[in-house]
Amino acid sequence: MSHALGLLRRAIQLVIIAMFAVLIATVFYQVLGRYLFNAPPSWSEELARFLQVWIALLASALCIQQSMHLGVDYLLYAVPPRGRAVLEVLVHVLVSGFLLLLLVQGIKILDVAAVQSSPAMGINMWYAYLAVPVGAGLMLLESVLKLGESLRALRSPA
């Protein structure tokens, strides 16, 4: 399983890199169009926005895996190690619960998005809204794995 998980994480990284490259090229093209030709392309801002959403949600899963998300950790260091382990379990349970809710609701909203088109590019909004359940699912996977690590740490003798 860890090999498959490593492949998934690497694939996510490559997709993020590709999306970021397209985002940079799109914004550069938009700036050129605006300042050199006084005619920015109508689709570039919309594409950049969709790419930013996808990048943020995909990268969030990697941030959870690497424990890189921002957090308020004053209480975490104010308690003894056993209390810290309990707090980490509680945080991962709450985060996983939220992500499960986000995943379910993200899947539900795809039906609504499937009948809408984006105003500038005319693409089906299902592709833009798909970022929510995909990102939530990947974050949930990483959060559950972190929960498992925290539970193992809690069970181990201190």
Backbone as ProteinMPNN parsed JSONL, in Angstrom:
{"seq_chain_A": "MSHALGLLRRAIQLVIIAMFAVLIATVFYQVLGRYLFNAPPSWSEELARFLQVWIALLASALCIQQSMHLGVDYLLYAVPPRGRAVLEVLVHVLVSGFLLLLLVQGIKILDVAAVQSSPAMGINMWYAYLAVPVGAGLMLLESVLKLGESLRALRSPA", "coords_chain_A": {"N_chain_A": [[0.813, -1.193, 0.0], [1.991, 1.231, 0.712], [3.659, 1.777, -1.43], [1.857, 2.24, -3.527], [0.603, 4.454, -2.452], [2.734, 6.229, -2.412], [3.128, 6.507, -5.174], [0.694, 7.718, -5.857], [0.913, 10.152, -4.459], [3.129, 11.243, -5.766], [2.09, 11.491, -8.339], [0.126, 13.424, -7.838], [1.773, 15.581, -7.17], [3.035, 15.995, -9.662], [0.832, 16.685, -11.255], [0.085, 19.065, -10.002], [2.358, 20.616, -10.546], [2.215, 20.742, -13.355], [-0.253, 22.056, -13.661], [0.373, 24.46, -12.408], [2.33, 25.457, -14.132], [0.777, 25.889, -16.425], [-0.92, 27.806, -15.346], [0.863, 29.941, -14.832], [1.703, 30.515, -17.476], [-0.761, 31.251, -18.587], [-1.506, 33.536, -17.083], [0.632, 35.195, -17.706], [0.213, 35.468, -20.47], [-2.216, 36.806, -20.345], [-1.458, 39.242, -19.149], [0.29, 40.22, -21.112], [-1.556, 40.505, -23.206], [-3.215, 42.452, -22.118], [-1.555, 44.737, -21.603], [0.114, 45.1, -23.827], [-1.453, 44.832, -26.126], [-3.822, 45.906, -25.446], [-6.049, 44.336, -25.156], [-7.08, 42.008, -23.375], [-7.351, 38.428, -23.242], [-10.559, 36.945, -22.976], [-10.989, 34.581, -21.652], [-8.835, 33.979, -20.018], [-8.628, 34.887, -17.314], [-10.632, 33.429, -16.061], [-9.774, 30.761, -16.472], [-7.381, 30.855, -15.023], [-8.398, 31.239, -12.44], [-9.839, 28.825, -12.016], [-7.72, 26.999, -12.155], [-6.228, 27.82, -9.937], [-7.922, 27.082, -7.831], [-7.997, 24.267, -8.126], [-5.235, 23.697, -7.772], [-4.828, 24.607, -5.119], [-6.522, 22.893, -3.64], [-5.539, 20.333, -4.274], [-2.877, 20.568, -3.411], [-3.301, 20.916, -0.724], [-3.799, 18.373, 0.271], [-1.249, 17.239, 0.149], [-0.022, 18.919, 1.952], [-1.273, 18.196, 4.348], [-0.3, 15.595, 4.569], [2.407, 16.12, 5.011], [2.309, 17.534, 7.325], [2.109, 20.366, 7.194], [0.215, 22.344, 7.336], [-1.127, 25.419, 8.547], [-1.453, 26.061, 11.996], [-2.755, 26.546, 15.283], [-0.8, 26.157, 17.894], [-0.357, 26.541, 20.595], [-1.623, 25.397, 22.842], [-0.964, 22.774, 22.413], [1.734, 22.504, 23.099], [1.636, 23.144, 25.714], [0.747, 21.13, 27.233], [1.412, 17.876, 28.726], [3.325, 15.189, 27.087], [1.567, 12.94, 26.678], [-0.961, 14.142, 26.758], [-0.667, 15.795, 24.58], [-0.621, 13.913, 22.522], [-3.237, 12.975, 22.714], [-4.63, 15.318, 22.038], [-3.759, 15.61, 19.383], [-4.946, 13.356, 18.2], [-7.636, 14.059, 18.566], [-7.791, 16.389, 17.0], [-7.253, 15.322, 14.43], [-9.446, 13.628, 14.16], [-11.557, 15.489, 14.135], [-10.87, 17.039, 11.864], [-10.936, 15.046, 9.897], [-13.654, 14.368, 10.018], [-14.824, 16.787, 9.14], [-13.759, 16.863, 6.546], [-14.91, 14.601, 5.433], [-17.585, 15.384, 5.393], [-17.304, 17.551, 3.613], [-16.507, 16.15, 1.326], [-18.797, 14.561, 0.767], [-20.763, 16.569, 0.361], [-19.523, 17.921, -1.714], [-19.664, 16.036, -3.755], [-22.425, 15.949, -4.075], [-22.96, 18.512, -5.082], [-22.012, 18.386, -7.626], [-23.977, 17.508, -9.383], [-25.579, 19.764, -9.722], [-23.711, 21.519, -10.802], [-23.199, 20.303, -13.209], [-25.046, 21.115, -15.085], [-24.415, 23.654, -15.725], [-22.556, 26.202, -17.428], [-19.326, 27.663, -17.808], [-18.908, 31.204, -17.883], [-16.959, 32.567, -19.545], [-15.245, 30.678, -20.855], [-16.97, 28.695, -21.561], [-17.022, 26.055, -20.751], [-18.146, 23.03, -19.172], [-19.233, 23.414, -15.885], [-18.9, 21.352, -14.149], [-16.341, 20.323, -14.269], [-14.818, 22.276, -12.967], [-15.991, 22.307, -10.402], [-15.459, 19.72, -9.637], [-13.062, 19.708, -8.375], [-13.513, 20.058, -5.661], [-14.689, 17.586, -4.412], [-12.602, 15.824, -5.187], [-10.264, 16.976, -4.085], [-11.087, 17.026, -1.375], [-11.414, 14.284, -0.904], [-8.783, 13.335, -1.242], [-7.49, 14.806, 0.773], [-8.876, 13.77, 2.957], [-8.034, 11.103, 2.918], [-5.278, 11.444, 3.547], [-5.574, 12.644, 6.043], [-6.817, 10.637, 7.548], [-4.787, 8.759, 7.527], [-2.881, 10.192, 9.02], [-4.309, 10.286, 11.39], [-4.23, 7.591, 12.083], [-1.456, 7.353, 12.586], [-1.29, 9.058, 14.798], [-2.899, 7.703, 16.631], [-1.399, 5.376, 16.967], [0.858, 6.488, 18.157], [-0.291, 7.376, 20.508], [-0.966, 4.987, 21.731], [1.485, 3.83, 22.186], [3.981, 3.214, 24.684], [4.967, 5.88, 26.788]], "CA_chain_A": [[0.0, 0.0, 0.0], [2.806, 2.44, 0.771], [4.16, 2.043, -2.785], [0.741, 2.855, -4.253], [0.419, 5.78, -1.869], [3.838, 7.04, -2.921], [2.832, 6.814, -6.583], [-0.405, 8.695, -5.862], [1.456, 11.446, -4.034], [3.989, 11.743, -6.833], [1.19, 11.907, -9.424], [-0.474, 14.698, -7.417], [2.813, 16.6, -7.321], [3.228, 16.274, -11.086], [-0.354, 17.402, -11.73], [0.191, 20.427, -9.469], [3.414, 21.295, -11.312], [1.682, 21.015, -14.693], [-1.28, 23.103, -13.537], [1.037, 25.721, -12.082], [2.961, 25.932, -15.366], [-0.302, 26.43, -17.267], [-1.374, 29.026, -14.669], [1.852, 30.994, -15.096], [1.618, 30.877, -18.898], [-2.045, 31.919, -18.809], [-1.46, 34.883, -16.497], [1.59, 35.944, -18.525], [-0.485, 35.79, -21.712], [-3.23, 37.811, -20.013], [-0.761, 40.512, -18.937], [0.719, 40.685, -22.435], [-2.733, 40.957, -23.939], [-3.75, 43.688, -21.543], [-0.673, 45.897, -21.672], [0.698, 45.312, -25.152], [-2.458, 44.9, -27.183], [-5.021, 46.514, -24.866], [-7.161, 43.408, -25.382], [-6.804, 40.737, -22.689], [-8.279, 37.362, -23.637], [-11.672, 36.864, -22.029], [-10.983, 33.296, -20.958], [-7.624, 33.75, -19.217], [-8.886, 35.082, -15.88], [-11.445, 32.305, -15.607], [-8.912, 29.585, -16.419], [-6.465, 31.042, -13.898], [-9.172, 31.022, -11.211], [-10.105, 27.382, -11.884], [-6.451, 26.345, -11.856], [-5.866, 28.135, -8.552], [-8.749, 26.25, -6.948], [-7.491, 22.899, -8.229], [-3.904, 23.641, -7.156], [-4.958, 24.75, -3.665], [-7.123, 21.703, -3.038], [-4.622, 19.204, -4.409], [-1.714, 20.809, -2.558], [-3.71, 20.76, 0.672], [-3.609, 16.965, 0.654], [0.18, 17.062, 0.408], [0.287, 19.652, 3.188], [-1.698, 17.355, 5.467], [0.65, 14.483, 4.64], [3.685, 16.612, 5.53], [2.004, 18.344, 8.524], [2.536, 21.723, 6.874], [-0.867, 23.311, 7.459], [-1.054, 26.346, 9.668], [-2.227, 25.632, 13.15], [-2.497, 27.203, 16.556], [-0.26, 25.044, 18.673], [-0.007, 26.952, 21.955], [-2.118, 24.397, 23.777], [-0.265, 21.519, 22.137], [3.0, 22.478, 23.824], [1.379, 23.459, 27.121], [0.32, 19.902, 27.91], [2.437, 16.828, 28.678], [3.318, 14.41, 25.838], [0.355, 12.116, 26.534], [-2.032, 15.077, 26.421], [-0.39, 16.228, 23.202], [-1.06, 12.817, 21.638], [-4.709, 12.985, 22.737], [-5.063, 16.483, 21.248], [-3.521, 15.32, 17.972], [-6.012, 12.437, 17.78], [-8.877, 14.84, 18.501], [-7.71, 17.27, 15.824], [-7.381, 14.523, 13.211], [-10.836, 13.156, 14.079], [-12.388, 16.624, 13.718], [-10.524, 17.369, 10.478], [-11.46, 13.966, 9.045], [-15.109, 14.53, 9.97], [-15.121, 17.913, 8.259], [-13.425, 16.503, 5.169], [-15.937, 13.654, 4.984], [-18.744, 16.221, 5.061], [-16.961, 18.286, 2.396], [-16.516, 15.179, 0.227], [-20.193, 14.211, 0.459], [-21.432, 17.743, -0.211], [-18.877, 18.198, -3.003], [-20.239, 15.103, -4.731], [-23.81, 16.368, -4.323], [-23.04, 19.746, -5.88], [-21.636, 18.095, -9.013], [-25.2, 17.426, -10.186], [-25.982, 21.14, -10.052], [-22.684, 22.105, -11.667], [-23.193, 19.633, -14.516], [-25.957, 21.789, -16.018], [-23.963, 25.037, -15.87], [-21.345, 26.424, -18.227], [-18.582, 28.84, -17.37], [-19.265, 32.316, -18.772], [-15.947, 32.987, -20.524], [-14.714, 29.568, -21.661], [-18.078, 27.868, -22.005], [-16.867, 24.645, -20.372], [-19.064, 22.547, -18.147], [-18.736, 23.753, -14.556], [-18.627, 20.107, -13.438], [-14.879, 20.184, -14.19], [-14.317, 23.186, -11.934], [-16.494, 21.864, -9.1], [-14.891, 18.414, -9.327], [-11.912, 19.935, -7.491], [-13.917, 19.952, -4.25], [-14.653, 16.215, -3.907], [-11.289, 15.214, -5.389], [-9.393, 17.514, -3.042], [-11.558, 16.565, -0.063], [-11.113, 12.863, -0.8], [-7.339, 13.172, -1.034], [-7.187, 15.312, 2.113], [-9.43, 12.81, 3.912], [-7.108, 9.971, 2.943], [-4.085, 11.831, 4.306], [-5.969, 12.907, 7.424], [-7.047, 9.347, 8.197], [-3.452, 8.185, 7.747], [-2.313, 10.926, 10.157], [-5.043, 9.823, 12.565], [-3.642, 6.296, 12.432], [-0.156, 7.625, 13.209], [-1.526, 9.64, 16.118], [-3.403, 6.635, 17.499], [-0.26, 4.508, 17.299], [1.692, 7.235, 19.114], [-1.026, 7.411, 21.781], [-0.923, 3.647, 22.331], [2.84, 3.422, 22.538], [4.346, 3.696, 26.026], [5.684, 7.157, 26.73]], "C_chain_A": [[0.862, 1.265, 0.0], [3.4, 2.785, -0.593], [3.077, 2.737, -3.614], [0.492, 4.273, -3.753], [1.517, 6.732, -2.337], [3.628, 7.435, -4.375], [1.721, 7.861, -6.694], [0.108, 10.076, -5.496], [2.34, 12.061, -5.114], [3.15, 12.224, -8.019], [0.536, 13.249, -9.09], [0.541, 15.825, -7.583], [2.997, 16.982, -8.788], [2.042, 17.038, -11.681], [-0.31, 18.848, -11.247], [1.228, 21.221, -10.265], [2.904, 21.673, -12.7], [0.637, 22.13, -14.641], [-0.652, 24.458, -13.242], [1.726, 26.306, -13.313], [1.925, 26.546, -16.298], [-0.816, 27.742, -16.673], [-0.422, 30.186, -14.959], [1.772, 31.46, -16.549], [0.338, 31.654, -19.19], [-2.021, 33.35, -18.289], [-0.484, 35.76, -17.285], [0.945, 36.389, -19.84], [-1.538, 36.879, -21.478], [-2.578, 39.191, -19.834], [-0.275, 41.084, -20.27], [-0.457, 41.234, -23.231], [-3.263, 42.289, -23.433], [-2.858, 44.88, -21.812], [-0.054, 46.136, -23.04], [-0.353, 45.539, -26.232], [-3.764, 45.539, -26.727], [-6.263, 45.647, -25.094], [-6.855, 42.072, -24.694], [-7.791, 39.663, -23.144], [-9.352, 37.183, -22.556], [-11.624, 35.606, -21.17], [-9.864, 33.147, -19.936], [-7.859, 33.898, -17.715], [-9.677, 33.909, -15.308], [-10.606, 31.024, -15.491], [-7.957, 29.682, -15.237], [-7.176, 30.782, -12.57], [-9.432, 29.535, -10.987], [-8.828, 26.623, -11.523], [-6.016, 26.602, -10.418], [-6.661, 27.278, -7.565], [-8.238, 24.816, -6.949], [-6.141, 22.756, -7.527], [-4.02, 23.699, -5.636], [-5.51, 23.48, -3.024], [-6.228, 20.474, -3.161], [-3.418, 19.365, -3.476], [-2.062, 20.663, -1.08], [-3.557, 19.321, 1.15], [-2.143, 16.701, 0.961], [0.605, 17.787, 1.678], [-0.134, 18.85, 4.417], [-0.697, 16.221, 5.656], [1.96, 14.922, 5.296], [3.525, 17.472, 6.779], [2.447, 19.796, 8.337], [1.419, 22.76, 6.978], [-0.633, 24.215, 8.661], [-1.904, 25.812, 10.816], [-1.844, 26.447, 14.363], [-2.058, 26.106, 17.512], [0.16, 25.435, 20.094], [-0.406, 25.889, 22.968], [-1.359, 23.087, 23.627], [1.024, 21.402, 22.955], [2.842, 22.814, 25.307], [0.972, 22.222, 27.916], [1.443, 18.865, 27.843], [2.308, 15.989, 27.405], [2.068, 13.557, 25.632], [-0.847, 12.99, 26.15], [-1.894, 15.593, 25.004], [-0.881, 15.174, 22.21], [-2.581, 12.761, 21.571], [-5.24, 14.142, 21.897], [-4.861, 16.24, 19.753], [-4.574, 14.367, 17.422], [-7.311, 13.203, 17.61], [-8.896, 15.736, 17.264], [-7.909, 16.476, 14.546], [-8.79, 13.95, 13.049], [-11.738, 14.283, 13.579], [-12.122, 17.0, 12.26], [-11.087, 16.314, 9.534], [-12.98, 14.054, 8.919], [-15.522, 15.657, 9.044], [-14.868, 17.546, 6.806], [-14.4, 15.485, 4.598], [-17.198, 14.414, 4.576], [-18.496, 16.992, 3.763], [-16.987, 17.37, 1.176], [-17.944, 14.859, -0.198], [-20.908, 15.383, -0.204], [-20.825, 18.128, -1.561], [-19.4, 17.293, -4.101], [-21.668, 15.526, -5.08], [-23.88, 17.577, -5.242], [-22.644, 19.511, -7.341], [-22.863, 17.989, -9.923], [-25.67, 18.806, -10.633], [-24.998, 21.75, -11.044], [-22.716, 21.525, -13.076], [-24.098, 20.323, -15.539], [-25.577, 23.256, -16.23], [-22.714, 25.084, -16.737], [-20.638, 27.666, -17.706], [-18.831, 29.974, -18.362], [-18.232, 32.623, -19.859], [-15.489, 31.849, -21.432], [-15.807, 28.652, -22.183], [-17.928, 26.386, -21.667], [-17.864, 24.288, -19.277], [-18.445, 22.809, -16.778], [-18.454, 22.515, -13.696], [-17.123, 19.939, -13.253], [-14.282, 21.087, -13.113], [-14.728, 22.699, -10.549], [-15.961, 20.494, -8.695], [-13.681, 18.543, -8.397], [-12.283, 19.739, -6.024], [-13.941, 18.496, -3.772], [-13.304, 15.516, -4.108], [-10.328, 15.682, -4.299], [-9.788, 17.027, -1.663], [-11.245, 15.089, 0.134], [-9.641, 12.607, -0.538], [-6.919, 13.678, 0.35], [-7.697, 14.353, 3.181], [-8.522, 11.596, 4.033], [-5.884, 10.297, 3.792], [-4.412, 12.075, 5.775], [-6.204, 11.612, 8.194], [-5.708, 8.647, 8.453], [-2.755, 8.866, 8.915], [-3.006, 10.522, 11.456], [-4.492, 8.478, 13.031], [-2.287, 6.458, 13.115], [-0.333, 8.151, 14.627], [-2.041, 8.596, 17.099], [-2.282, 5.679, 17.911], [0.637, 5.184, 18.322], [1.02, 7.264, 20.494], [-0.943, 6.073, 22.504], [0.465, 3.225, 22.776], [3.195, 3.972, 23.924], [5.229, 4.943, 25.93], [6.98, 7.139, 27.465]], "O_chain_A": [[0.507, 2.257, -0.637], [3.624, 3.96, -0.887], [3.354, 3.708, -4.319], [0.206, 5.178, -4.537], [1.256, 7.9, -2.623], [3.915, 8.568, -4.763], [1.796, 8.772, -7.518], [-0.228, 11.061, -6.154], [2.296, 13.27, -5.342], [3.463, 13.245, -8.631], [0.405, 14.111, -9.959], [0.205, 16.9, -8.08], [3.103, 18.164, -9.114], [2.225, 17.93, -12.509], [-0.635, 19.762, -12.005], [0.989, 22.377, -10.615], [3.132, 22.788, -13.168], [0.643, 23.035, -15.475], [-1.094, 25.482, -13.764], [1.707, 27.52, -13.514], [2.162, 27.599, -16.891], [-1.114, 28.683, -17.409], [-0.861, 31.286, -15.294], [1.774, 32.661, -16.82], [0.358, 32.615, -19.959], [-2.465, 34.272, -18.974], [-0.753, 36.941, -17.505], [1.107, 37.531, -20.27], [-1.724, 37.763, -22.314], [-3.103, 40.192, -20.322], [-0.411, 42.28, -20.528], [-0.363, 42.293, -23.851], [-3.699, 43.139, -24.209], [-3.349, 45.936, -22.211], [0.27, 47.275, -23.375], [-0.157, 46.345, -27.142], [-4.696, 45.698, -27.515], [-7.378, 46.155, -25.21], [-6.424, 41.12, -25.344], [-8.954, 39.969, -23.405], [-9.061, 37.264, -21.363], [-12.173, 35.588, -20.068], [-9.935, 32.273, -19.072], [-7.336, 33.109, -16.929], [-9.41, 33.456, -14.195], [-10.727, 30.291, -14.509], [-7.747, 28.7, -14.526], [-6.602, 30.165, -11.673], [-9.259, 29.042, -9.872], [-8.851, 25.717, -10.69], [-5.495, 25.705, -9.755], [-6.11, 26.805, -6.571], [-8.066, 24.216, -5.888], [-5.928, 21.805, -6.775], [-3.374, 22.917, -4.938], [-5.018, 23.042, -1.984], [-6.169, 19.659, -2.24], [-2.996, 18.407, -2.829], [-1.198, 20.32, -0.272], [-3.223, 19.083, 2.311], [-1.828, 16.011, 1.931], [1.49, 17.323, 2.396], [0.581, 18.831, 5.419], [-0.295, 15.924, 6.781], [2.553, 14.16, 6.059], [4.493, 18.074, 7.244], [3.082, 20.378, 9.216], [1.657, 23.942, 6.729], [-0.022, 23.818, 9.653], [-2.943, 25.188, 10.603], [-0.734, 26.972, 14.45], [-2.846, 25.239, 17.89], [0.951, 24.73, 20.722], [0.378, 25.527, 23.845], [-1.138, 22.376, 24.607], [1.36, 20.323, 23.444], [3.812, 22.771, 26.064], [0.867, 22.275, 29.141], [2.329, 18.967, 26.994], [1.29, 16.068, 26.717], [1.566, 13.465, 24.512], [-1.654, 12.601, 25.305], [-2.889, 15.803, 24.31], [-1.481, 15.503, 21.187], [-3.153, 12.529, 20.506], [-6.189, 13.971, 21.131], [-5.706, 16.626, 18.944], [-5.046, 14.547, 16.3], [-8.015, 13.019, 16.616], [-9.908, 15.822, 16.569], [-8.655, 16.904, 13.664], [-9.275, 13.804, 11.927], [-12.582, 14.069, 12.709], [-13.062, 17.252, 11.506], [-11.651, 16.646, 8.491], [-13.53, 13.838, 7.839], [-16.456, 15.512, 8.255], [-15.668, 17.876, 5.931], [-14.686, 15.507, 3.4], [-17.801, 14.124, 3.544], [-19.381, 17.075, 2.911], [-17.442, 17.776, 0.106], [-18.263, 14.882, -1.387], [-21.582, 15.207, -1.219], [-21.532, 18.605, -2.449], [-19.564, 17.722, -5.243], [-22.071, 15.469, -6.242], [-24.767, 17.659, -6.091], [-22.915, 20.353, -8.197], [-22.795, 18.341, -11.101], [-26.101, 18.993, -11.771], [-25.396, 22.413, -12.002], [-22.305, 22.186, -14.03], [-23.925, 20.127, -16.742], [-26.331, 24.012, -16.843], [-21.924, 24.141, -16.775], [-21.275, 28.603, -17.225], [-18.954, 29.725, -19.561], [-18.612, 32.912, -20.993], [-15.359, 32.033, -22.642], [-15.593, 27.914, -23.145], [-18.63, 25.549, -22.235], [-18.354, 25.156, -18.554], [-17.286, 22.473, -16.535], [-17.839, 22.623, -12.635], [-16.673, 19.469, -12.208], [-13.34, 20.693, -12.426], [-13.912, 22.678, -9.627], [-16.011, 20.143, -7.516], [-13.322, 17.587, -7.709], [-11.452, 19.299, -5.229], [-13.261, 18.186, -2.794], [-12.908, 14.698, -3.278], [-9.657, 14.866, -3.666], [-8.928, 16.654, -0.864], [-10.85, 14.683, 1.227], [-9.287, 11.766, 0.287], [-6.094, 13.056, 1.018], [-7.033, 14.143, 4.196], [-8.27, 11.115, 5.138], [-5.499, 9.512, 4.658], [-3.614, 11.747, 6.654], [-5.83, 11.506, 9.362], [-5.53, 8.012, 9.492], [-2.105, 8.198, 9.72], [-2.364, 10.427, 12.502], [-4.311, 8.253, 14.228], [-2.001, 5.784, 14.104], [0.38, 7.745, 15.544], [-1.662, 8.603, 18.27], [-2.224, 5.232, 19.056], [1.125, 4.538, 19.249], [1.695, 7.185, 21.521], [-0.861, 6.024, 23.732], [0.609, 2.364, 23.643], [2.762, 5.063, 24.293], [6.122, 5.027, 25.087], [7.686, 8.148, 27.498]]}, "name": "protein", "num_of_chains": 1, "seq": "MSHALGLLRRAIQLVIIAMFAVLIATVFYQVLGRYLFNAPPSWSEELARFLQVWIALLASALCIQQSMHLGVDYLLYAVPPRGRAVLEVLVHVLVSGFLLLLLVQGIKILDVAAVQSSPAMGINMWYAYLAVPVGAGLMLLESVLKLGESLRALRSPA"}
